[in-house]
């Protein structure tokens, strides 16, 4: 490690918390909205991490816990690819040392580009600031990467603007990934993300039906602004308390039983703990089948057993 902050990734929801934890340490900061943390975002974050390592600085990702458009133009907020739980898991796996995940509020919305950078410098003491080619900051999005390069000289940091990443001759963007998720192209989605598409949330109470069928499930609510794969059964990996488990997930509204809302139900294989209200991240590896309406409980259980066998084989092949 290039600093003595320990091996755990620190998560701060305010710049003042980050300042307190950093003390007088210098940082290399990746700055952006980073919805979905796709391969384009990862290249920016990796560059900041490499600079931190080379110059014995702390690697920091400074981002927002909500989409800035929620404040600026609520009717234009895109479907979200990521969430705060899975974002933290992804960045932790990359080896980021500190995540500053602040709420984009009215103050940030009205702040001038200079005030935004001034506050960032005062709290994070950046030696390097890395961002993407489309990042804008400050009121009315007046701050742009060119301005950032200029401000670096004034504030004493070096700004770097990463290039857009291309795949199959197309620019990797959150917009493109949203359409791939909606179309159910999981393989392409995972390629553009450079990892498995993931969904994080807190486990809520379901109908307790799965337990009676011998397939207990952890249920996650799917928010209306969340980009989600089409209904069906999937082979998944589950991250819980730093450990990874195999599982089967079902996205849908349980057509075999009436009156269910669309949700994500996860059966964690070889697992029997009570995890209500625990934060979990579900990583989607492959689709098993479409959602079906079964003639009854026996037909459903038979299908779930078949899904389990297929999922175990798939996950053993995919996950080494």
Secondary structure, 3 states (H helix, E strand, C coil): CCCCCCCCCEEECCHHHHHHHHCCCCEEEEECCCCCCCHHHHHHHHHHHHHHHHCCCEEEEEEECCCCHHHHCHHHCCCECCCHHHHHHHHHHHCCCEEEEECCCHHHHHCCHHHHHHHHHHHHCEEEEEECCCCCECHHHCECHHHHHHHHHHHCCEEEECCCCEECCEECCHHHHHHHHHHCCHHHHHHHHCCCEEEEEECECCCCHHHHHCCCCEEEECCCCECCCCCEEEEEEEEECCEEEEEEEEEECCCCCCCCCCEEEEEECCCCCCCCCCEEEEEEEEEEEECCCCCCHHHHHHHHHHHHHHHHHHHHHHCC
